Amino acid sequence: MNPTNPASILAANLAVFLAPGFQLDDVPALWSLARSHALIDAFITLFRGGDEEVYARLHVLRELGIQAEATRWEPDALRRHFSYLDTVKLETVLKRLRENGLMVFGEDGTYSLTDAGRNALAAISALLRFGESEDAELGFLTTQLAGMQATGSVSPEMLQHLLAKLNALTESFEDAIASGSEFRILEARSRLSANVRWLDKGTSILRELLSDDEISAETGRIAHSIGLAQSRLARVDAAFQRALNKIESQRVTLGASGVSSSDAAAWLRRLSITQIVALGHGAMRGGVRTQYLAGGHELLDRAESALSEEVQRIEADTALPPPGSADMNISPETDDLSLLIRLTDKLAAVEQEAPAHKLVLGGGFGPASYRLSLLSLLGGVEAQAEGPVASFTQMPYDLMLEATLLTLREDEIEQMSAGQVVRSGAPASTSKDDSPRPGTTDTTTATPVSP
């Protein structure tokens, strides 16, 4: 091992973190990181130091990275471009980027970005492009997976990262539902809606990936697990709606103000701690003390029931009552279908058509309403069932109701919708000589006579 090689130096330094008897070669994952020390050093350079130093380095690196027309810059050109920065601070930033391999100062006296610098800048730019409402990690992983799938270099490690992110999202959404907080549920639902496009994009990538016959067994297993995780996320939205419906049923309206308990909670969430303390000042003061008094008669009643031997014996008796013999001659309850049978017989006697009110009237408002509801079932979906009702609905008749009312004033019926019961295939007539006088109200309901 070359002691001057940066990888060798890093391996020697990492050895202090390993337990006795282990070497860096025994941990492949850690060794792969040590082999990528050049790229990792680039990120260490960018993010080491104070916050202001990190922001200054990132800004300078991004400004140079977007200069696509020129790939080399003279020192004076850089000073003019960054004239809004302090000259000494700018030189310090350029020196730090140059010494750590993000920039290089060529023999021709010009600066240029190295491959490590451009790779670090591209990764950071990809993370910064996502909106605030989107999940940056999910979007970044999905876009990286799409690029690797397009180039045929999808790795199980990248799929594992995506699977872990989907499982983490599912757990966070389930925690929001379990909390019962309307605000957490709405926030989680908004987060899910903002990332729908990444879930859809991930689904299309998985379909193309699984359609490849040359996919490895490990990659296929992880891809199937990702599909199951996406299916769970797809069902979360329905769970959100059920939880919100439950909260809606428990919502309390404060008097006739139109303000609900959710509105009050949302208003309180916008206040600072100081404002909430001010609102609560004096609110917990003790009210007027209420004296509860009991007279002699009340005390005597309580004492009598507590000291009575009969009452104590009844309360202490937990024995079951003696068994009794069941009456074996009791017939099971059956529905009274006499009205249905008689209406079936009357309907069977109709050759072509008959006024609907002639078949409905008889026995009062209740039986009439029952018959009218039965006539409305003619030709309905109940024709596929079995039993007396199905036999009735299968009869070759149709109920034709009109938009006018007939004034009856008999048999507890004030008015009823005009109409005819017509045998299927026969044309319905528009009027009958024996029909009562039609009304003018546009409805199809039967109403009882007003007292």
C-alpha positions in Angstrom: 0.0 0.0 0.0 1.5 3.3 -1.1 1.7 5.6 2.0 1.5 8.7 -0.1 -1.6 7.7 -1.9 -4.7 9.6 -0.5 -6.7 6.4 -0.5 -4.0 4.7 1.6 -3.8 7.5 4.0 -7.6 7.5 4.4 -7.6 3.7 4.9 -5.0 4.1 7.7 -7.0 6.8 9.4 -10.3 4.7 9.2 -8.5 1.8 10.8 -8.9 3.4 14.2 -12.7 3.1 13.9 -12.6 -0.6 13.3 -12.8 -3.2 16.1 -9.6 -5.3 16.7 -9.1 -8.0 14.1 -10.9 -6.2 11.3 -9.5 -4.4 8.3 -11.0 -2.0 5.9 -11.2 -4.7 3.2 -13.5 -6.7 5.6 -16.2 -4.0 5.2 -17.0 -3.6 1.5 -19.4 -0.8 2.0 -16.9 1.3 3.9 -14.1 0.4 1.4 -16.3 1.6 -1.5 -16.6 5.0 0.2 -12.9 5.2 0.7 -12.3 4.5 -3.0 -14.6 7.5 -3.8 -12.6 9.8 -1.6 -12.1 12.4 -4.5 -15.9 13.1 -4.8 -16.5 12.9 -1.1 -13.7 15.4 -0.5 -15.4 17.8 -2.9 -18.5 17.8 -0.7 -16.4 18.0 2.5 -14.8 21.1 1.0 -18.1 22.7 0.2 -19.8 22.1 3.5 -16.9 22.4 6.0 -16.7 25.6 8.1 -19.2 28.2 9.1 -22.5 28.8 7.4 -21.4 32.0 5.7 -18.3 30.3 4.3 -20.4 27.4 3.0 -22.9 29.7 1.3 -20.1 31.8 -0.3 -18.4 28.7 -1.7 -21.7 27.3 -3.1 -22.5 30.6 -4.7 -19.2 31.0 -6.4 -19.2 27.4 -7.6 -22.8 27.8 -9.0 -22.0 31.0 -10.8 -19.0 29.5 -12.5 -20.9 26.3 -13.4 -23.7 28.2 -15.3 -21.1 29.9 -17.5 -21.5 27.5 -20.4 -20.0 29.8 -23.0 -16.6 30.0 -21.2 -14.9 27.2 -19.4 -11.8 29.1 -18.3 -11.7 32.4 -16.5 -8.8 34.8 -15.8 -8.4 36.1 -12.3 -9.3 39.7 -13.4 -12.5 38.4 -15.1 -13.5 36.6 -11.9 -12.9 39.8 -9.8 -15.1 41.8 -12.2 -17.8 39.2 -12.2 -17.9 39.0 -8.4 -17.3 42.7 -7.8 -20.1 42.6 -5.1 -17.9 40.3 -3.0 -15.0 41.4 -0.8 -11.8 40.9 -2.7 -10.0 39.2 0.2 -12.9 36.9 0.9 -13.2 36.0 -2.8 -9.5 35.1 -2.9 -10.0 32.9 0.2 -12.9 31.1 -1.4 -11.0 30.5 -4.7 -8.0 29.3 -2.8 -10.1 26.8 -0.8 -11.8 25.5 -3.9 -8.5 25.2 -5.7 -6.6 23.4 -2.9 -9.4 20.8 -2.5 -9.7 19.8 -6.1 -13.0 21.6 -7.0 -11.1 24.1 -9.3 -7.8 24.1 -11.0 -5.4 27.0 -11.8 -3.8 26.1 -15.1 -0.4 26.9 -16.5 -2.0 29.5 -18.7 -3.1 31.5 -15.6 -6.8 30.7 -15.9 -9.3 29.0 -13.5 -11.5 26.1 -14.5 -13.8 23.6 -12.8 -12.7 20.0 -12.3 -14.8 17.0 -12.9 -15.3 16.5 -9.2 -16.5 20.1 -8.9 -19.0 19.8 -11.7 -20.3 16.5 -10.4 -20.8 18.0 -6.9 -22.5 21.1 -8.5 -24.8 18.9 -10.6 -25.9 16.9 -7.6 -26.6 20.0 -5.5 -28.5 21.7 -8.4 -30.7 18.6 -8.8 -31.7 18.8 -5.1 -32.3 22.6 -5.2 -34.7 22.4 -8.1 -37.6 20.8 -6.2 -40.4 23.0 -4.9 -41.1 23.5 -1.2 -44.3 21.4 -1.2 -42.6 18.5 -2.9 -40.5 15.9 -1.2 -37.0 16.6 -2.4 -35.6 13.2 -1.5 -38.4 11.3 -3.3 -38.1 13.5 -6.4 -34.3 13.3 -6.4 -34.3 9.5 -6.0 -36.9 9.1 -8.7 -35.1 11.3 -11.2 -31.8 9.5 -10.5 -33.5 6.2 -11.0 -35.0 7.4 -14.2 -31.6 8.4 -15.5 -30.0 5.1 -14.4 -32.9 3.1 -16.0 -32.5 5.0 -19.3 -28.8 4.2 -19.4 -29.3 0.6 -18.2 -27.3 1.0 -15.0 -30.0 0.6 -12.3 -28.3 -0.6 -9.1 -30.0 -2.5 -6.2 -28.6 0.1 -3.8 -30.5 2.9 -5.5 -33.7 0.8 -5.4 -33.1 0.2 -1.7 -32.9 4.0 -1.1 -36.2 4.5 -2.9 -37.9 1.6 -1.0 -36.8 3.0 2.3 -38.1 6.5 1.4 -41.5 5.1 0.4 -41.8 3.1 3.6 -40.8 6.2 5.6 -43.6 8.2 3.8 -46.1 5.5 4.6 -45.2 5.5 8.3 -45.4 9.3 8.5 -48.9 9.3 6.9 -50.1 6.5 9.2 -48.8 8.5 12.2 -50.7 11.5 11.0 -53.9 9.5 10.8 -53.4 7.9 14.2 -52.8 11.3 15.8 -56.4 12.3 15.0 -55.2 15.9 14.3 -57.1 17.5 11.5 -54.2 19.8 10.8 -51.6 17.0 10.6 -53.9 14.9 8.4 -54.5 17.9 6.0 -50.8 18.6 5.9 -50.0 15.0 5.2 -52.6 14.8 2.5 -51.2 17.9 0.8 -47.8 16.4 1.0 -49.1 13.2 -0.7 -50.8 15.2 -3.5 -47.6 17.2 -4.2 -45.7 14.0 -4.8 -48.2 12.1 -6.9 -46.2 12.8 -10.1 -43.1 11.2 -8.5 -45.1 8.1 -7.5 -46.6 7.8 -11.0 -43.1 8.3 -12.5 -41.7 5.6 -10.2 -44.5 3.2 -11.3 -43.7 3.6 -15.0 -40.0 3.1 -14.3 -40.8 -0.1 -12.4 -42.9 -1.5 -15.2 -40.2 -1.0 -17.7 -37.6 -2.4 -15.3 -39.6 -5.6 -14.6 -40.4 -6.1 -18.3 -36.6 -6.6 -18.8 -35.8 -10.4 -19.0 -32.2 -9.8 -18.0 -33.0 -8.2 -14.7 -31.2 -9.8 -11.7 -33.0 -11.6 -9.0 -32.0 -9.1 -6.3 -33.1 -6.1 -8.4 -36.4 -7.9 -9.2 -37.1 -8.6 -5.5 -36.5 -5.0 -4.5 -38.6 -3.7 -7.4 -41.6 -5.9 -6.3 -41.2 -4.5 -2.8 -41.3 -1.0 -4.2 -44.5 -1.8 -6.1 -46.1 -3.0 -2.8 -45.0 0.1 -1.0 -46.5 2.3 -3.8 -49.8 0.3 -3.5 -50.0 1.1 0.2 -49.4 4.8 -0.5 -52.2 4.7 -3.1 -54.6 3.6 -0.4 -53.6 6.2 2.1 -55.7 8.9 0.4 -58.9 7.0 1.2 -57.7 6.6 4.8 -57.2 10.3 4.9 -60.8 10.9 3.8 -62.2 8.5 6.3 -60.3 10.2 9.1 -61.5 13.6 8.0 -65.1 12.4 7.8 -64.8 11.1 11.4 -63.4 14.5 12.5 -66.2 16.3 10.7 -68.8 14.3 12.5 -67.3 15.4 15.8 -66.9 19.1 14.8 -68.6 21.5 17.2 -70.1 24.9 16.1 -69.9 27.7 18.6 -73.5 28.8 19.0 -75.0 30.5 16.0 -71.8 32.3 15.1 -70.9 29.8 12.3 -67.4 29.4 13.8 -66.5 25.8 14.4 -64.0 24.3 16.8 -61.6 23.7 13.9 -61.7 27.4 13.1 -60.9 28.3 16.7 -58.0 25.8 16.7 -56.6 27.1 13.4 -56.8 30.7 14.8 -54.9 29.6 18.0 -52.2 27.9 15.9 -51.4 31.2 14.3 -50.7 32.9 17.6 -47.4 33.0 19.3 -46.7 31.5 22.8 -46.8 35.0 24.3 -50.2 35.7 22.8 -51.6 32.4 24.0 -50.3 33.1 27.5 -52.0 36.5 27.5 -55.3 34.9 26.4 -55.1 32.4 29.2 -54.3 35.0 31.9 -57.0 34.8 34.5 -59.0 32.2 32.6 -58.4 29.5 35.2 -59.6 31.5 38.2 -61.8 29.5 40.6 -65.5 30.1 40.3 -68.1 30.6 43.0 -67.9 27.7 45.5 -71.2 25.7 45.5 -72.4 24.1 48.7 -74.0 20.8 48.4 -76.4 20.2 51.3 -78.5 17.1 52.3 -81.4 17.2 54.7 -82.3 14.7 57.3 -84.8 12.9 55.1 -82.3 12.4 52.3 -79.7 11.1 54.7 -82.3 8.7 56.3 -83.2 7.3 52.8 -79.6 6.6 52.0 -78.9 5.1 55.3 -82.0 2.9 55.2 -81.1 1.4 51.7 -77.5 0.9 52.8 -78.3 -0.9 56.1 -81.3 -2.9 54.9 -80.7 -6.6 55.0 -83.2 -7.3 52.3 -81.5 -4.8 49.9 -78.1 -6.3 50.7 -79.4 -9.8 50.1 -80.9 -8.8 46.7 -77.6 -7.1 45.7 -75.5 -10.1 46.8 -77.7 -12.7 45.0 -76.0 -13.4 41.7 -77.7 -16.8 41.1 -79.3 -17.3 37.7 -83.1 -17.7 37.5 -84.5 -21.3 37.2 -84.6 -22.8 33.7 -87.9 -22.7 31.8 -89.3 -24.9 29.0 -89.6 -23.3 25.7 -93.0 -23.4 23.9 -92.4 -25.7 20.9 -95.7 -24.7 19.2 -94.7 -21.1 18.5 -94.4 -20.6 14.8 -91.8 -18.3 13.3 -92.9 -14.8 12.4 -93.8 -14.3 8.8 -94.5 -11.2 6.7 -98.1 -10.4 6.0 -98.2 -10.5 2.2 -102.0 -10.3 1.9 -102.0 -6.8 0.4 -99.3 -7.9 -2.2 -101.3 -11.0 -3.2 -104.5 -9.1 -3.6 -102.8 -6.4 -5.7 -101.2 -9.1 -7.8 -104.7 -10.6 -8.5 -106.1 -7.1 -9.4 -103.2 -6.4 -11.6 -103.6 -9.7 -13.4 -107.2 -8.8 -14.3 -106.1 -5.7 -16.2 -106.2 -6.5 -19.9 -104.7 -3.3 -21.4 -104.6 -0.4 -18.9 -106.2 0.9 -15.7 -106.0 4.1 -13.7 -103.3 3.9 -11.1 -105.6 5.3 -8.3 -108.1 2.5 -8.9 -105.5 0.0 -8.0 -104.0 2.0 -5.1 -107.1 3.1 -3.1 -108.5 1.0 -0.3 -107.9 0.6 3.4 -106.5 4.0 4.2 -103.4 6.0 3.6 -100.9 3.3 4.8 -102.1 0.5 2.5 -102.5 2.9 -0.4 -98.9 4.1 0.0 -97.7 0.4 0.2 -99.6 -0.4 -3.1 -98.1 2.7 -4.9 -94.6 1.7 -3.8 -95.2 -1.8 -5.2 -96.4 -0.5 -8.5 -93.2 1.6 -8.8 -91.2 -1.7 -8.6 -92.7 -3.0 -11.9 -89.7 -3.6 -14.2 -87.2 -2.8 -11.5 -84.0 -4.6 -10.5 -85.9 -6.8 -8.1 -87.0 -8.8 -11.1 -83.8 -10.8 -10.7 -84.7 -11.9 -7.2 -87.0 -14.7 -6.1 -90.2 -14.6 -4.0 -93.7 -12.9 -4.1 -92.2 -9.5 -4.7 -90.1 -10.7 -7.6 -93.1 -12.4 -9.1 -95.0 -9.2 -8.8 -92.2 -7.1 -10.4 -91.9 -9.5 -13.3 -95.5 -9.0 -14.4 -95.8 -7.4 -17.9 -97.0 -4.0 -16.7 -95.5 -0.5 -16.4 -96.5 2.4 -14.2 -96.8 5.6 -16.2 -97.1 8.6 -13.8 -97.9 12.1 -15.1 -96.8 15.6 -13.8 -100.3 16.5 -12.6 -102.2 15.6 -9.5 -105.7 14.1 -9.0 -107.9 15.4 -6.2 -109.4 12.3 -4.5 -110.5 13.4 -1.0 -111.4 9.9 0.0 -109.9 7.0 1.9 -107.5 9.4 3.7 -106.0 10.5 0.4 -106.2 14.2 -0.5 -104.2 14.1 -3.8 -102.3 11.6 -5.8 -100.2 11.6 -9.0 -102.2 11.0 -12.1 -101.1 8.0 -14.1 -102.0 4.6 -15.7 -100.8 1.1 -15.2 -100.3 -0.2 -18.8 -99.6 -3.7 -20.0 -96.2 -3.9 -21.7 -96.5 -3.1 -25.4 -99.9 -1.4 -25.1 -100.1 2.4 -25.6 -101.2 4.4 -22.6 -104.3 6.6 -23.0 -104.1 10.2 -21.9 -107.3 10.4 -19.8 -110.3 8.5 -18.5 -113.9 9.6 -18.1 -114.1 8.2 -14.6 -110.9 9.9 -13.4 -111.2 12.5 -10.7 -110.5 16.1 -11.4 -106.7 16.8 -11.8 -105.0 19.3 -9.7 -102.2 21.7 -10.7 -99.3 20.8 -8.3 -96.2 19.3 -10.0 -95.4 16.4 -7.7 -95.8 12.6 -7.7 -96.5 11.9 -4.0 -99.7 10.9 -2.2 -100.7 12.9 0.8 -103.3 12.3 3.5 -106.4 14.4 4.0 -105.9 17.3 6.3 -108.1 17.1 9.4 
